[in-house]
């Protein structure tokens, strides 16, 4: 490991020697300067910490401190002065000094102060490295595909990531990658160094969800033995991802709306307003506009969330991306499972592209994972994808609209009824026949007020 470098700046040779001698014994590399000009020149060579005398022949310590900070804000500076005063200490700290020490100083105390300062530098570097490591898996390259739909999606995400927008709504079917889009949005923005907090709104009952989002005060309810900070508070400066926002109960919808409008909230059982700066990214696979019409979702909250909507396309709408996705997942599972699969049989790839993928990218990934676990050779074939055997081809523009037009609602209802009857009213199987997910089948059953026939 490279030794930390310390620059000792003082016009008195004896002081420089005593400090350099002690710090060298502590295992540091020490360079010396006797005036401001020499200090700034040696600082450009790269140092971790500066011990800077306040009185120098050609300048004063505060001026040198400011120039060092302008050149490299990360450099820590400890000011040495024989003129102890509160005003000087305050001014030094405002200018960016890590600390200050009075002359004559105790070498043991200086060594301890230097150790603490360098520990601060080390921790900062570790945090930056950790954050960079966390952000790396969520670059725009993780959104795999070359289709027009994906190109448009990436362009929109980039624009929003660089904007000050505080609210974003991600819509799309289950498995289209809304959680990935939320993380890409966060780690590509200037909020990347701050926390990314996420919660699934359907995973917790109302009381617990409110506490998780807004926190609670001690004694706010049974078992609230101590104060708890909520996700909004802990995400200060960062992003809160609210998945399945359509599942949020009306009471919490009202509190969320207040927070989005005023940027303030109160902990459960609290009396004081708390203000935070966070970006809220909400996601849903439901049609919120329809939910508003049915009275299941607040209209004012919907419009507040829908300022910047991003619709993620279903996989069947970008089938040209499937080969790239397949090979992307194969490469990942080759590494994880220590396999050496190199290709997919051409007919199998055509079948994968023709399949409807009601579970979208999540279903495709699961299918590839299963195939990779069981395959013995270096090629994937139809036998490795039993779920897609006999899969229906996707409808294309080859289906012609009749000259006299068509009742689209009636056609949709007829197809849903046929799929339910053919599957014996098994909603999952009916969803597969229509290339949608189970929630969308349920929604259409409610929309068309369909009821399962009573056995005779």
Buried (B, 14 or more C-beta within 10 A) or exposed (E): EEEBBBBBBBBEEEBBEBBBEBBEEBEBBBBBBBBBBBBBEBBEEEBBBBBBBBBBEEBEBBEBBEBBBEEEEEBBBBBBBEEEEEEBBEBBEEBBBBBBBBBEBEEEEBBEBBEEBBEEBEEEEEEEEEBEEEBEEBEBEBBBBEBEBBEEBBEBBBEBBEEEBBBBBBBBBBBBBBBBBBBBBBBBBEBBBBBBBBBBBEEBEEEEBBBBBBBBBEEBEEEBEEBBBBBBBBBBEBBBBBBBBBBBEEEBBEBBBBBBEEBEBBBBBBEEEBEBEBBBBBBBBBBBEEBBEEEBBBEEBBEBBBEBEBBBBBBBEBBEBBBBBBBBBBEBBBEEEEBEBEEBBEEBBEBBBBBBBBBBBBBBBBBBBBBBEEBEEEEBBEEBBEBBEEBEEBEEEEEEEEEEEEEEEEEBBEBBBEBBEEBEBBBEBBBBBBBBBBBBBEBBBEBBEBEEEEEE
